Amino acid sequence: MSARFGAARPDDDPAANFARRVSYLIDPSGTVRRAYEVTDIPAHPGELLDDLRALREA
């Protein structure tokens, strides 16, 4: 599953047993509007909510 959603790490990565932190903003029709590789965990929810608000206003 992690490979299908772009969260798998390469086999030679020291953290290969752990998925990368990724999330997706998906609109009501099922279209992926944005993909995130999460590097700043505490800031990510705010970034996602800002993008969600922007989509709702568009």
N, C-alpha and C positions, 0 to 999 in steps of 0.2 A: 504494500500500500504506500509506503513512504517513497518508493521509487516512482510510482505513478503520479504522486503529487509533488514531486521535486524536493522531497525532504531527506532523501537518502544521501549518505556521505559515501565517498569513494572507499573501496576496500582497504586502500593503503593509508587512510586517514586514521590517526591515533584514536579518534572518537567515533570510529565506524559503527560501533554498536548503538550509537545514539543518533536520533534523527535531528536534522537541522530545524531550527525554529522558523516556520513559515506559516503565513495565514493568507486568506483570500477574502476580498470584498466581492460578494456575489449579489447581483441585483435580483429583484423579484421574478424576473423571467429566467433566471439561471445563468446569466452571462457573467463571467468573471470580469469585474471592472478594474481590479487591481490586485497584484500579487505582492506580498511583502516578505522579504527575508529579514526577520526580526533580529536586530543587533542591539537595540536599546530597549530591553524588556519593560522598564517602568514607563517609558515614553510612548510605547506602541499603542496602548488604548486611546490616548489622546489623538495620535496621528490618524488612527482608523476612524474615530468619531468625526474628526475634521473632514476627512474624505467623504464619509457618509453624508454629512450635512451638505457638502458641496454638490454631491450627486442629487440630493433631494431638491436643491435650489435650481438645478439646471433644467 
